[in-house]
Every structure is written in C-alpha cells, then in structure tokens.
Amino acid sequence: MTLTIFGAGAIGAYMAGKLANAGVPVRLLARPATAARLHADGLIIEENGQTLHLRAGELLTFQATKPVVLPCAREPVSPADILLITVKSHQLLAALPDIAPFVGPRTLLACLQNGIPWWYFHGLQGALAGRNLQCLDPEGRLSAALPLARLLGGVIQKSAEQAAPGRIVANPARGDAFLFGSPLPGLRPEGTEELLSALASAGLNPRISDDIRRDVWIKLLGNAVFNPLSALANADLAAMLAFPPARQLIRDGMAEVLAVARAHGVSLDISLDARLQRAEAVGAFRTSMLQDKLKGRALEIDAILGGLLELARLAQISVPHLETLYAATALMR
C-alpha cells in the first residue's frame, strides 16, 4: 500500500521523507515547479544534527499535483489508498480540483491542518450540527468532496520549517506526535490501522485521539495567539515569551480561547502557566505564520483566528484580545 501526501510544505515533505527512509512506499504530490526541483535535487531533512538526503526512486516518488503537467511524474495519476492532505487550511478550496483525481471510492483521507477545521460542526449533535464554517467552507464544497465516513481529522504536534524548497529543518521536542480521529464519534475508517502502522514505523508517533475536537482546541490554545503575534512582531517564541507585556497578552488571549471552547462544550483542564512553560521549552522557533510572512506567502488567518472568532460569535463570547490580533493581522493580507 502506497501512502500519498498532497502538499510538499514543511510537514508534508518531512512526513514523506521519514516514511520513505523507513521503507514505506510514499508518493509526494507537489506543485509542478516544486516536483521538478525535487526530482532534480531530491529531498533533504535536517534533524537532531543529522541530514537525510532522499532522491526519487522506488520508495519515494515526486509527482506534480496538476494532471495536465506531468513531465516530472514517474507514475500516472491514480487514486490513493491513503491520502494525507497537508496543505494549509486557506489553500484547501483552491486545491480541490487538484486533489480530486487522487480520491477514489475507498481512499482514506487524513486532513492535517492548523486551527478550527472545516469539518468542525459535521458529525456533531445540537443546533449547530452540520453547519459550514463561513470563513473556510461557506458553500460546503469541502464536505461534499471529502466524505466524512472516510475522513480522519489530524492535529500536528511537530515543529518543522521549510528552509528552502526541498530542504526541511525539523525541531524535535518532547511531545512530538501526529493525532488522528474521525469527526464522526466512534468511527474508525477503513485503512486507519495501516496508516498508523506506517507512521509508527517511521518514528512519527501517531496516536488515535479519543476526542479529536478537544485536541484541536489544545493546539489552538497556543496557535491562536502565538501565530498572529509572531507575524505582527517578527518575533520567535522565545522572544515573545521573554517580553513581559507580550507574555501577558499571550496569557490573556489563551484565556479567551478557553472561554470559547467551554461555550462549545469542550473543557480543557490546562494550566496556562504550564502551557507557557511548554512553549518556552521549544526555544527560538518561528511559528508557521511568521515563516509564511517572511516568505511573502498568504497567512492562515481564517483557520487559526477567523474560525475561532466565528465560534465565539455563535456562542456570544467576548474575545477582545483575539479580535484585536485578528484585525491587526488581517491588514497584512
């Protein structure tokens, strides 16, 4: 069984390289120019003082995402057994036409994005059940194209940076893991065990979540404040936490995230001070939003903050610190 990864950014390329190095056949789907460069130069992963250099071959293939441009492809376009979608949330809708040829009637889909996911209200009970997030999927195109019964939501607990196309610098930390869970309570789609086994063989520490939405909130607790503030201030984690006014702003923003989570029935028994200390242990890491800003890329504002504010408005929760961060960050679009 071949794993297919759609998106050759930091996380997608990192996972592809680790899987191939462990002997798992993997196909990495990239933009045509990126796929051509990967074919020419290979994929480099730097981690723990070691460098892993992988070239296209039997276990690792690089393929262009657009079926009409395949000069560098080593295999025809075909549906995947397991498809990990690692592009960022704000890129998903535009990428749907390129994703579609790789989705078959039995494909296991795993969506690995930051922030409130497009599927958040699908599979829930209550007044908001089945609601589409207006900032991410207003017309329900994602829910129509990516069936929930074959979908795993994912939460990435891994820091990695794309230093250059095809060169990934990974920052190992305690607690690194990839969490997966179905938006439909109690469901484990066909292919889940094969995915977990493959990721485990590559040392990627996959785990099945008992409540994937709760794990989304746990990660968002940090992302919702660290990411926009880092982009606004051009500051890494260590710099933000070392500056007392910024540290207080981060703490106040986190308290608002907890309030929104509680309003939607998710209780996070987490000490804010302990969460700040955990972030300090990561060191001088540049958040994904800061990395995108420095490279002139679009920022994932809607998933990390827009979706959160949408949930706050639905629950009529006041979040002035998060609103301010959103307003200031959105001006950089």
Beta strands, then each sheet from edge to edge (+ up, - down):
strand 1: 3-6
strand 2: 26-30
strand 3: 43-47
strand 4: 50-54
strand 5: 60-64
strand 6: 82-85
strand 7: 108-112
strand 8: 151-157
strand 9: 159-164
strand 10: 167-171
strand 11: 177-181
strand 12: 206-208
sheet 1: 5+ 2+ 1+ 6+ 7+ 8+ 11- 12-
sheet 2: 4+ 3- 10- 9+
end
